[in-house]
């Protein structure tokens, strides 16, 4: 599962960097309007990675359950907020930037 999760994050970062450098007005418009779901999605990605990384070396069952729960909750929260941001853009809730 680790390679699949890492590839998804790499593609997401790649798309964000291309949008940031190639289409700065679009990037500014989308991320100024959708900053909250985007920030929560990024926080979910960080927590998901941390839960995945820290669960394996944990020796106590309580710690393994805690990191497993963090991974599980972040695995649900991250796609929800990514979908909320994409849904906001698709439903035209992001106002276009006047040129």
N, C-alpha and C positions, 0 to 999 in steps of 0.2 A: 504494500500500500504506500510506502514512503515515496517511491519514485513517481507515482501518479500524483500525489499531493504536491510534491515539489515542482513537477512540470506545470501543474495548474497555476501555481504562484508565479513561476517564471514567465509564463505567457501573459498573465495579468499585468505584471510589472512591465513587460515588453510593450504591451498595448498602451499602457499609461505613459511610458516614456515617448513612444512614437506620437501619441496624441499631444503630449506636452510640447515636443520640439517641432512637430510638423503642423499642428493646428492649434496654436496658442489661444486664439480667441474662443474656439470651441471648448478647449480645456478650461479656460477661465469661466465661461458661461456655465458649463455643466458642474464644475466643482464648487463654484460659489453658491449655486442653487442647491446642490445635493451634498453639501459638506457633512451633514450629520450622518446620513446612512453610509456614506463613503468612509468616514472616520470609524464608525462602529464596525464596518466590514473589515477594515484594516486591523482594528483591535482584535476582532474575532480570528483573523488569520494568525496574528502573533500568539494569541492564547492557544489556538489549535496546534501550532508548531511546538509551543512550550509544553503543552500537555502530552503530545506525542513523544517529545525528546526526553522529558523527565520521568515518564512512567516506567520505562524499561530499567533504568539503573536503580529505581527505588527498591528498597529491601522490605520495608514495612507494608503490610496489607492496607493500612489506612492511607498511606501516601499513594499507593497504586490506585486505590479507589478514587482519591481526590483528583489525581491527574487524569484518570480515565473519565471522571465526571466533567472536568474542565474541557477535555477533548470533545466529549459528546455534546456539551452545550455549545461550544464554539463551532462545531460541525453543523449545528442547526441554525445558529444565529448568523453566521457569515453568509451563507447563500440567501437567507431571508433579506438581509440588508443590501446585498448586491442586487437582488431582484427588485427591491424597493427603489434603488437608484435607477436601474434600467427602466423600470415601470414608470417612474417619474419623468424620465426623458421621453419615453415612447408615448406617454399620454399628453405630451406637450405642456407639461407643467414648468418646464425650463424656458424662460423667455429668451428670445433671440437677441443677440447683441447687435445694436444698430451700428452700421459702418459709417 
